[in-house]
Amino acid sequence: MTDGDNNGTIVSGMTSKVEKLIAAMTANPTGVRYEDLCKVCDFHFGEARQRGSSHRIYRTGVASTPLVNIQRGAAGKAKPYQVRQVLKAIADKEG
């Protein structure tokens, strides 16, 4: 196996995991772990513009939602309105 093949497998595996997370987020935006929302944002928008505080800010590259600000909610969950905002930004970016 070459490095190129391995990288393709890693990206394919990551895409599959992110797709499953997005499906779960769509089905239940109130039950999303903050860490899972961070993974989805990192995958779709790249590294956070700000991190290390209680917030992460991502540039989406989408005119309708240029920035997404996410923060940890109660019990390590993401805030539902922020999950919906991320889902909208991803849909706008892809469509």
N, C-alpha and C positions, 0 to 999 in steps of 0.2 A: 504494500500500500504506500502510495506517495503522500507527501505532505498535502498536496492539493486534494487528494481523495479524502484524507482525514478531515481537512477543513470543511469540505462539502458535507460530510457526515455530521460534524458538529453544528454547522449552521442549520442543516435540515432538522436535526434533533431539537435545536433551540426554537426553530419556527413552529414545530409541532407543539412544543410545550407552551409557547406564547399563544398559539391559536386555542389551545384548551383553556388557558387562563382567560382569554377574551370571551370564550363561550360561557364560562362560569360567571364572569363579570356581567355579561349581558343578562343571564338568567336571574342573577341575584346580586345587584349592586350593593346591597347592605351587608353582605357576608364576605367581603373581599379583604384579604390580609394586606396590610400596607406594603410589605415586602414584595408581594405578588404584583401590586400596582406599579411599584418601582421597576420590577423586571420588564413589565410590558412597556412602560415609558422609555426605559433605557433602550429596548429593542427598536421601538418605532421612532423615537425622537433623538436618540444619542445620549451622551452624557449630560447630566443635569447641569444647568448654568450655575445653580447654587445648591450646595448640599452641606451637610454638617450641622445645620441648625435643625429646628423642628420642621422646616419646610424644604421641599425640593422644587426648583423651578426649571421647566423644560421649554426650549424653543421648539415649536411644532412644525414650523415651515408652512403653516396654513393661515391664510388671510383672515378667516372667520374666527379663529382661535389661535393667535400668534404665540401665546404663552399658556402653559398649564402649571398651576401651583398646587402641589399636593402636600398633605401633612398627615401625620399619624393621628388617628382618632382614638376613641376609647377601646381598651382591651387589644391594642395592636391592629385594629381594623382601619381600613381607609374610610374616609368620609364619603358617603354614597353620592352626594352631588358632585364630588371631584371624580369619582369613578365614571359617572355619566358624562362629565366634561371630557375626560380622556377618551372614552368611546366615541364621542362625537368628533373629536379632533382626528382620531384614527380614520373614521368613516369619511370625513371631509378630505383627508390627505389621500386616501385610496380612490376616492370616487370623483 
